[in-house]
Amino acid sequence: MEISHLKIIIVFMMCVILIPASSEAIHFGSVVKNNDVVAEGGETVKFSILVWTMDEEHDVEFYVKDAPENWNIIIVPDSFTLSEDPEQPIEMMSINNEYIKAKLVFVYVGIPEGEKGKHNVVLNALVGSEENQIKVQQERQFVLKIDTGEYVILEDDIKEDTKQVTSAESNDEPVTTPSPLSYVLIILILISAWLIYKHE
């Protein structure tokens, strides 16, 4: 009976060690260089986003999550493979006194004529990695703010602005999609704990 208990404890400890490794399989850093600009209707503004990784290659795909109607938005590049030595264009960054290469992603936003007020363009970046036939994904959100001048604030505008700010704040943190292995390991931990309790 003691040997059986020992085996269960070993399985339990292995699961505890493996779960953090599976949930943190992706290292993906990002920063927006200029996420708040002032412009006028009819202009095209340019945003720059730096992304980097310090481990294996990851597939990255940018897409527009939300934007004002009839605005023209172009992301260059919108999909690529990211590594420690990314393709041009790049920019050197200092992190913890260590210089790394960060890939530049440019976002061009065309503002229609006559637009007035404060607007948000919301982008998402989907980052994927596959190892041992297990796919792990992480999603990062970027809120680009554009001020096109003063306008008369109506009650409907206040409600809409509050809705946009709430959405941006609640999704500002990166979201990691758990892999199927994580669920399996959690179930194994629960079973192991139950067996230990039953045989005590």
C-alpha positions as CSV (number, residue, x, y, z in Angstrom):
1,M,0.0,0.0,0.0
2,E,2.9,2.4,0.8
3,I,4.4,1.8,-2.7
4,S,1.0,2.6,-4.3
5,H,0.8,5.8,-2.3
6,L,4.3,6.7,-3.4
7,K,3.4,6.3,-7.1
8,I,0.4,8.5,-6.7
9,I,2.4,11.2,-5.1
10,I,5.0,11.1,-7.9
11,V,2.3,11.4,-10.5
12,F,0.8,14.3,-8.6
13,M,4.1,16.2,-8.5
14,M,4.8,15.6,-12.2
15,C,1.4,17.1,-13.0
16,V,2.1,20.2,-10.9
17,I,5.4,20.7,-12.7
18,L,4.0,20.2,-16.2
19,I,1.0,22.6,-15.9
20,P,3.0,25.8,-15.6
21,A,5.1,24.7,-18.5
22,S,2.1,24.1,-20.8
23,S,0.3,27.3,-19.8
24,E,3.4,29.5,-20.2
25,A,4.7,28.0,-23.4
26,I,4.6,31.3,-25.3
27,H,6.9,34.2,-24.6
28,F,5.5,37.2,-26.5
29,G,6.4,40.8,-25.7
30,S,4.7,43.9,-27.3
31,V,4.5,47.6,-26.9
32,V,2.8,50.4,-28.9
33,K,5.2,53.3,-29.5
34,N,2.4,55.9,-30.1
35,N,-1.1,54.8,-29.2
36,D,-2.6,58.3,-28.8
37,V,-2.6,60.7,-31.7
38,V,-4.3,63.9,-32.8
39,A,-5.3,64.2,-36.5
40,E,-7.9,65.7,-38.8
41,G,-10.5,64.2,-41.1
42,G,-9.0,63.2,-44.4
43,E,-5.6,62.4,-43.0
44,T,-3.8,59.0,-42.7
45,V,-2.1,58.4,-39.4
46,K,0.6,55.8,-38.7
47,F,1.1,53.7,-35.5
48,S,4.1,51.5,-34.7
49,I,3.9,48.3,-32.7
50,L,7.0,46.5,-31.4
51,V,6.8,42.7,-30.9
52,W,9.5,40.3,-29.8
53,T,10.1,36.8,-28.4
54,M,13.1,35.3,-26.5
55,D,12.5,31.6,-27.3
56,E,11.3,29.5,-30.3
57,E,9.4,30.7,-33.3
58,H,5.8,31.7,-33.1
59,D,3.2,32.4,-35.8
60,V,1.7,35.9,-35.4
61,E,-1.5,37.2,-37.0
62,F,-2.9,40.8,-36.6
63,Y,-6.5,41.6,-37.4
64,V,-8.9,44.5,-36.8
65,K,-11.2,43.7,-33.9
66,D,-13.2,47.0,-33.8
67,A,-13.0,50.3,-35.7
68,P,-15.2,53.2,-36.7
69,E,-17.3,52.6,-39.8
70,N,-15.8,53.4,-43.2
71,W,-12.3,53.9,-41.8
72,N,-9.5,52.4,-43.9
73,I,-7.0,50.4,-41.8
74,I,-3.9,48.6,-43.2
75,I,-1.6,46.5,-41.0
76,V,2.0,45.8,-42.4
77,P,2.8,43.0,-42.0
78,D,-0.5,41.4,-40.8
79,S,0.9,37.9,-40.5
80,F,4.5,36.6,-40.0
81,T,6.7,34.2,-38.1
82,L,8.4,35.8,-35.1
83,S,11.7,34.6,-33.7
84,E,14.6,36.0,-31.6
85,D,16.2,37.2,-34.9
86,P,13.1,38.6,-36.7
87,E,13.0,39.8,-40.3
88,Q,13.3,43.5,-41.2
89,P,12.1,46.1,-40.2
90,I,13.4,45.8,-36.7
91,E,14.3,48.0,-33.8
92,M,16.7,47.4,-30.9
93,M,15.2,47.4,-27.5
94,S,16.8,47.3,-24.0
95,I,15.1,45.0,-21.5
96,N,16.7,44.3,-18.1
97,N,20.0,45.8,-19.4
98,E,19.9,43.4,-22.4
99,Y,19.4,44.4,-26.0
100,I,17.0,42.4,-28.1
101,K,15.7,42.7,-31.6
102,A,12.0,43.7,-31.9
103,K,10.0,43.5,-35.1
104,L,8.1,46.6,-36.2
105,V,4.5,46.3,-37.2
106,F,3.0,49.4,-38.9
107,V,-0.7,50.3,-38.7
108,Y,-2.0,52.9,-41.2
109,V,-5.4,54.4,-40.4
110,G,-7.2,56.5,-43.0
111,I,-9.7,58.9,-41.4
112,P,-12.7,59.9,-43.6
113,E,-13.3,63.6,-44.3
114,G,-15.4,65.5,-41.7
115,E,-14.8,63.1,-38.8
116,K,-14.8,64.8,-35.4
117,G,-14.4,63.4,-31.9
118,K,-12.4,60.7,-30.1
119,H,-12.2,57.3,-31.6
120,N,-10.7,53.9,-30.8
121,V,-9.2,51.4,-33.3
122,V,-8.9,48.0,-31.6
123,L,-6.5,45.4,-33.0
124,N,-5.9,41.8,-31.8
125,A,-2.7,39.8,-32.3
126,L,-3.1,36.0,-32.3
127,V,0.2,34.2,-31.4
128,G,0.5,30.5,-31.9
129,S,3.0,27.8,-31.1
130,E,3.0,24.0,-31.6
131,E,5.2,21.5,-29.8
132,N,4.8,17.7,-29.6
133,Q,1.4,18.1,-31.5
134,I,0.1,20.4,-28.8
135,K,-1.0,23.8,-30.0
136,V,-0.9,26.7,-27.6
137,Q,-2.3,30.1,-28.5
138,Q,-2.2,33.6,-26.9
139,E,-4.2,36.7,-27.9
140,R,-3.0,40.2,-27.3
141,Q,-5.2,43.3,-27.7
142,F,-4.1,46.9,-28.7
143,V,-6.2,50.0,-28.4
144,L,-5.2,52.8,-30.7
145,K,-6.7,56.2,-29.8
146,I,-7.3,59.0,-32.3
147,D,-8.6,62.5,-31.5
148,T,-10.0,64.3,-34.6
149,G,-11.1,67.5,-32.8
150,E,-13.9,68.9,-30.6
151,Y,-17.5,68.1,-31.1
152,V,-20.8,68.6,-29.3
153,I,-21.3,65.8,-26.8
154,L,-24.8,64.2,-26.9
155,E,-26.3,61.7,-24.4
156,D,-25.9,58.9,-27.0
157,D,-22.3,59.8,-27.5
158,I,-21.6,59.5,-23.7
159,K,-23.2,56.0,-23.6
160,E,-21.2,54.9,-26.6
161,D,-17.9,56.3,-25.2
162,T,-18.5,54.5,-21.8
163,K,-19.2,51.3,-23.7
164,Q,-15.9,51.6,-25.6
165,V,-13.8,52.4,-22.6
166,T,-15.2,49.5,-20.6
167,S,-14.5,47.1,-23.5
168,A,-10.9,48.4,-23.8
169,E,-10.1,48.2,-20.1
170,S,-11.6,44.7,-19.7
171,N,-9.5,43.3,-22.7
172,D,-6.3,45.2,-22.1
173,E,-4.5,42.2,-20.6
174,P,-3.3,39.3,-22.8
175,V,-5.5,36.3,-22.9
176,T,-3.9,32.8,-23.0
177,T,-6.0,30.0,-24.5
178,P,-5.4,26.8,-22.4
179,S,-4.2,23.8,-24.3
180,P,-6.1,20.5,-24.1
181,L,-3.1,19.1,-22.2
182,S,-3.8,21.5,-19.4
183,Y,-7.3,20.1,-18.8
184,V,-6.0,16.5,-18.9
185,L,-3.4,17.3,-16.3
186,I,-5.9,19.1,-14.0
187,I,-8.1,16.0,-14.2
188,L,-5.2,13.8,-13.3
189,I,-4.4,15.9,-10.3
190,L,-8.0,15.7,-9.1
191,I,-8.0,11.9,-9.5
192,S,-4.6,11.6,-7.7
193,A,-5.8,13.7,-4.8
194,W,-9.0,11.6,-4.5
195,L,-7.0,8.3,-4.5
196,I,-4.7,9.6,-1.8
197,Y,-7.6,10.7,0.3
198,K,-9.4,7.3,-0.2
199,H,-6.4,5.2,0.9
200,E,-5.5,7.2,3.9
